[in-house]
Amino acid sequence: MAQNEPIPPDLEPPWYYQRWFLIPAFVFGAPLISPPFVLWPVWAILILRSPWHNNVLLNGLAWAMLVTGAVMGYKNAQGEGGVVFAVASVVPGVMVTIITQVMWTRFRLEHGLVVERPNPPEEPPEPSDSLRDTQDTDNEEESTEERRFRRSQRRRSSRSGRSPR
């Protein structure tokens, strides 16, 4: 949320960012034991997108939960339950995650917490003549002798680090 406006201190977080929801989401989503960790990505995604819980340790734990859950889900798909069991154990958490993220987006729009980007111009701007106006007319009409001298100076300066043959 670095691009978004800071949360006003008097704004109360929505229900899915309150402790009574986050604690069960963490407990039922922690991939510490083999399935079912039915609310797996919910807590981690909520913490990573939360302006109220922007602690480095919590963010690290959220990333660890995401990676560990993905690895355990992959191993469960390879195991005895198969792909169907692994997908069935992850579907509830993914659905709750999608629902809470849609609600969070709507909450941010309702409370003016989203900084809207300006629309890009419909036509690309035409190159202006302002660069030409700022240059001196003397520079445009420089003699070929001066150009040769500048080129020779560039060559010499680029070869200054070489030893003579």
VODO-678551 format. One record per residue (C-alpha): residue number from 0; residue in one letter; x, y, z. Coordinates in steps of 0.1 Angstrom, whole numbers. Each point is the difference from the previous one (the first is absolute). Example, Ala and Ser with C-alpha at 12.3 -4.5 7.8 and 13.67 -1.06 7.14 Angstrom:
BEGIN
0:A:123:-45:78
1:S:14:34:-7
//
This chain:
BEGIN
0:M:0:0:0
1:A:29:23:-6
2:Q:-19:18:-28
3:N:-32:4:21
4:E:-8:26:25
5:P:7:-8:36
6:I:-29:-13:21
7:P:-16:26:23
8:P:5:-9:37
9:D:-37:2:7
10:L:-10:-24:-28
11:E:-9:-33:15
12:P:11:-31:-20
13:P:-26:-22:-16
14:W:-10:-33:16
15:Y:25:-21:-19
16:Y:29:21:13
17:Q:-11:-4:37
18:R:16:-25:23
19:W:-31:-21:5
20:F:3:-9:-37
21:L:38:0:-5
22:I:8:-24:29
23:P:-22:-28:-13
24:A:11:7:-36
25:F:36:-4:12
26:V:-7:-32:20
27:F:-21:-17:-27
28:G:23:12:-28
29:A:34:-9:15
30:P:16:-27:-22
31:L:18:-15:30
32:I:-17:-33:-1
33:S:-12:-21:-30
34:P:-34:10:-13
35:P:-24:14:7
36:F:13:35:2
37:V:-32:12:-16
38:L:5:37:4
39:W:35:0:-12
40:P:6:32:-20
41:V:-26:22:18
42:W:21:12:30
43:A:32:5:-21
44:I:-17:20:-27
45:L:-19:21:25
46:I:31:8:19
47:L:20:9:-31
48:R:-27:24:-12
49:S:-9:15:33
50:P:9:35:10
51:W:-7:-8:36
52:H:24:-29:2
53:N:32:12:-17
54:N:25:-16:24
55:V:31:-15:-16
56:L:-3:-32:20
57:L:-36:-5:-9
58:N:7:6:-36
59:G:29:-25:1
60:L:-23:-25:17
61:A:-26:6:-27
62:W:24:-7:-28
63:A:13:-31:18
64:M:-36:-13:3
65:L:-6:6:-37
66:V:31:-18:-11
67:T:-3:-28:25
68:G:-37:-5:-9
69:A:8:-1:-37
70:V:27:-26:5
71:M:-22:-21:22
72:G:-29:3:-24
73:Y:24:-12:-28
74:K:12:-29:21
75:N:-36:-10:9
76:A:-9:0:-37
77:Q:29:-24:-5
78:G:-10:-21:30
79:E:-26:-26:6
80:G:-30:23:-1
81:G:8:12:-34
82:V:-8:33:-17
83:V:-37:-2:8
84:F:7:0:37
85:A:26:27:-1
86:V:-23:23:-21
87:A:-30:-8:22
88:S:20:10:31
89:V:11:33:-14
90:V:-33:11:-17
91:P:-17:14:32
92:G:30:22:9
93:V:3:13:-35
94:M:-37:8:-2
95:V:1:19:34
96:T:32:18:-12
97:I:-18:12:-32
98:I:-30:11:19
99:T:20:19:26
100:Q:21:17:-26
101:V:-31:11:-20
102:M:-14:14:32
103:W:33:17:9
104:T:1:17:-35
105:R:-35:12:4
106:F:8:13:36
107:R:30:19:-13
108:L:-21:16:-28
109:E:-28:10:23
110:H:23:17:25
111:G:22:17:-26
112:L:31:-20:8
113:V:10:-5:-36
114:V:20:25:-19
115:E:-13:1:-35
116:R:26:3:-28
117:P:-7:26:-26
118:N:-12:-13:-33
119:P:28:-2:-27
120:P:-4:24:-28
121:E:-20:-13:-30
122:E:26:12:-25
123:P:37:0:7
124:P:14:35:3
125:E:16:13:-31
126:P:36:9:2
127:S:3:36:8
128:D:22:26:-16
129:S:10:12:35
130:L:33:-18:-2
131:R:9:17:-33
132:D:-10:34:14
133:T:24:-4:30
134:Q:30:-8:-22
135:D:21:28:-13
136:T:-1:6:-37
137:D:38:2:0
138:N:2:-37:10
139:E:-21:-11:-29
140:E:22:18:-25
141:E:33:-12:13
142:S:28:-5:-24
143:T:13:-34:-11
144:E:34:9:15
145:E:-15:3:35
146:R:-18:-33:-4
147:R:32:-18:-10
148:F:18:16:29
149:R:-27:-13:25
150:R:1:-35:-15
151:S:38:-2:3
152:Q:-3:12:36
153:R:-25:-28:7
154:R:23:-26:-16
155:R:30:12:20
156:S:-19:0:33
157:S:-13:-35:-5
158:R:35:-14:-7
159:S:17:18:28
160:G:2:-32:21
161:R:19:-20:-27
162:S:37:-4:-2
163:P:18:12:-32
164:R:11:-27:-24
//
